[in-house]
């Protein structure tokens, strides 16, 4: 690691490298355990080889509130297979990818294990950060302390409906990147990105110097291009989860996944 990046977290270092190259981040999402957990290492390595800059790994939960039908169904398939949190940690560790991995899940998944044990296990698996999507900044003190102790970056959500005061709270609780939701509602591939995402990102950037990534409804290269004109990265979830469900057959869909990620990544180079 160069002197410039020494001492930075993996997430901060990645965004610094991207800035030096004049690029924005592509952040694909995949559900842990769907396709079956034994395929997760190959999937993560395929996302990396396709051009992913960071990777979100979803932790399946039975009662999601932020996920649309695609990711809900994917999580349920994973749960029906009996996927455990420990299985996901082990698969991520086995993949040993060179880009930062961020776990995305719900508070109960971490709380059931205990914030301290969860953060320690996540860090030992090789992850760089975690996002608990239903945890509000006001109630996140214990989680922030556990994450800091483990050396794990925290990521919090802001939305178009967030007030400036709430944006400031979320940005203050974040150490990795701020996840800016593109629209009200749940996750899901869409045909367009709301035009007011520019205004939302601009509001967020007035409250933080941290990177801001936009997700929810980002599914096409043109969406990535639009988002990356104003934000530091784009998160693509449901589109890739659908692609895996439709084409990944014992790894035979690897080329299609890699091509899809490469096309999305190309759109982030603006």
TAJO-V866958 format. One record per backbone hydrogen bond with DSSP energy under -1.0 kcal/mol. CO is the residue of the C=O (numbers start at 1). NH is the residue of the N-H. E is the energy in kcal/mol with one decimal. If there is no record, write none. Layout:
co;nh;e
CO;NH;E
CO;NH;E
This chain:
co;nh;e
2;6;-1.3
5;8;-2.1
9;13;-2.9
10;14;-2.0
11;15;-2.2
12;16;-2.2
13;17;-2.3
14;18;-2.2
15;19;-2.4
16;20;-2.1
17;21;-1.4
18;23;-2.9
19;22;-1.1
25;234;-2.6
26;53;-2.5
26;54;-1.3
27;236;-1.7
28;56;-3.0
30;58;-3.0
31;34;-1.7
36;39;-2.7
37;40;-1.4
39;43;-2.4
40;44;-2.8
41;45;-2.2
42;46;-2.1
43;47;-2.5
44;48;-2.2
45;49;-2.5
46;50;-1.8
47;52;-2.4
48;51;-1.2
55;102;-2.9
56;30;-2.1
57;104;-2.3
58;32;-2.7
66;187;-2.0
68;72;-2.5
69;73;-2.5
70;74;-2.0
71;75;-2.7
72;76;-2.4
73;77;-2.3
74;78;-2.0
75;79;-2.6
76;80;-2.8
77;81;-1.2
78;83;-2.0
79;82;-1.7
84;88;-1.6
85;89;-2.4
86;90;-2.4
87;91;-2.2
88;92;-2.6
89;93;-2.3
90;94;-2.2
91;95;-1.9
92;96;-1.7
100;55;-2.4
101;128;-3.0
101;129;-1.4
102;57;-2.5
103;131;-3.1
104;59;-2.6
105;133;-2.5
106;109;-1.1
106;110;-1.1
107;111;-3.2
108;112;-2.3
110;114;-1.5
114;118;-3.0
115;119;-2.8
116;120;-2.3
117;121;-2.7
118;122;-2.7
119;123;-2.4
120;124;-2.6
121;125;-1.4
122;127;-1.9
123;126;-1.5
128;153;-2.7
129;103;-2.2
130;155;-1.6
131;105;-2.7
132;135;-2.0
136;139;-1.3
137;140;-1.3
140;144;-3.1
141;145;-2.2
142;146;-2.2
143;147;-2.8
144;148;-2.5
145;149;-2.2
146;150;-1.8
147;152;-3.1
153;130;-1.9
154;175;-2.0
154;176;-2.5
156;179;-2.4
158;181;-3.2
159;162;-1.7
163;167;-2.5
164;168;-2.2
165;169;-1.8
166;170;-2.7
167;171;-2.7
168;172;-2.0
169;173;-1.4
178;213;-2.7
179;158;-2.2
180;215;-1.9
194;197;-1.7
195;198;-1.2
196;200;-2.2
197;201;-2.6
198;202;-2.2
199;203;-2.2
200;204;-2.3
201;205;-2.7
204;207;-2.1
211;178;-2.8
212;232;-3.0
213;180;-3.7
214;235;-3.0
215;182;-2.5
220;224;-2.0
221;225;-2.7
222;226;-2.1
223;227;-2.6
224;228;-2.7
227;230;-1.6
227;231;-2.9
232;25;-2.6
233;214;-2.3
234;27;-3.0
236;29;-2.3
237;241;-2.4
238;242;-2.7
239;243;-1.9
240;244;-2.5
241;245;-2.1
242;246;-2.1
243;247;-2.3
244;248;-2.0
249;252;-1.9
251;254;-1.6
253;257;-2.2
254;258;-2.6
255;259;-2.6
256;260;-2.3
257;261;-2.4
258;262;-2.4
259;263;-2.2
260;264;-1.9
261;265;-2.9
262;266;-2.3
263;267;-1.1
265;268;-1.5
266;269;-1.0
268;270;-1.4
